[in-house]
Each structure stands twice: as structure tokens, then as C-alpha cells.
Amino acid sequence: MTTINNNIATDSGHNTIDPRSYDDLLAVAAFIRSQLGDRAHAEVGIICGSGLGPIAELVENPAILPYEKIPGFRAAEGECCLFSPSD
């Protein structure tokens, strides 16, 4: 399938999303919440780009969701969504 990412079409194997579409962004947010459960309600969310993965080692009890698992996001080695659960 084709994904619009920064206005560039890419082949991601996921459903097509338009980052300018509020409904698409709500669907992605709902998916992330469904994957992380109670941990999705965090005080801090960090999106790690290439080369920033070691930041995860600095966070206590992180919940990590790789990009390739998120519908419409391209697979990218070393990139993840990192959520630090609030206490």
C-alpha cells in the first residue's frame, strides 16, 4: 500500500494515511493506545529518530512501539515511539 509521508508516497505495507487528515491522525492515536493500554497515558512521549535509540536506555520502564507496527508509518531501523508512563 502507499503512504503519504511528508507529501511523498512510499510503499509501507500498511493502510494509507494522510498526515494532514485529522481523522487519520485520530486512527493512528487510537491504534497506539490499543497497543500500549494504560501505558498510553503518559506525561512524556519521545519519538526517536535514527541514531537516537539509546535514549530508551535512559528512561525507566519505557514502553516501546516500533514504527513498522504503526499503521501508515514506514519501517525505519532504529526508530521507535517511546512512551514514559506517568506515575
N, C-alpha and C positions, 0 to 999 in steps of 0.2 A: 504494500500500500504506500501511498505517497503522503508525506507530512510536509506542511508548510512550516518552516523553521527560519525565522528572520527573513521571511519572504522568499526563501529558497526551497524548492521542492526537493525532498530527499526520500529514499526508499528505506523505511524503517521496519516494515513487517507489522506495524500497529495501525490502528484506525487513524484516519486523517484528522488532525486538529488544526485550528487556525488560532494562533496566539493572540489575535485581535478580537476573538469571539468570547464574550463573557460566558456564554453557555458552555463552550468548550473548556474554558478555564475552570468553571464550576464542576464539570465532569471529571477533570484531572484531579482537582482538590478532593472530590468525593472518593475517587479511587485511592488516593494516598491515605485518606482517613480510614478506608476499609482495610488497607494493608497494615496500618500501624495501630489500629484500635485506639485504646485510651492514650497511648503514647503520642498520638497525633495532636493532642492539645498541649503544645509545648510553648515555653516562653521564648525559646530561641530556635530558629531554623537556619541551617547553613547549607548552601548549595555549593559543593566543592567542585571546582573546575580541574582540568588536567594539571597534575602536579601538586594539588592541594589536599590529596587524600590523607596525608599524615596528620592533618588537623583532627581527624577522627580519633586518633590516639590520645589527644589532649582532653577529650570530652568524657566525663564519667557516664557510664551506662547509655551509650548512644544507640539510637535506632537508625539503621542504615537501609536505604531503599535505592538500589542501583537504577540509573536512568533507564536501562533497557527494559525494566519491569513496568515503567510508567507509560501508559498509552500515549502515543504521539511523540514520545521523546526518542531521539536517536541513541543507539548504543554507543557509548563512549568509554573506552578503557580508562579506569582510574577516576571516573566521575561518579558522584552519588548525591543523593539528597540525604542530609544528615540532620536529625532532629534531636535536640537535647530535651528530654522530658522535664516538665516543671515538677517541683515537689511541693 
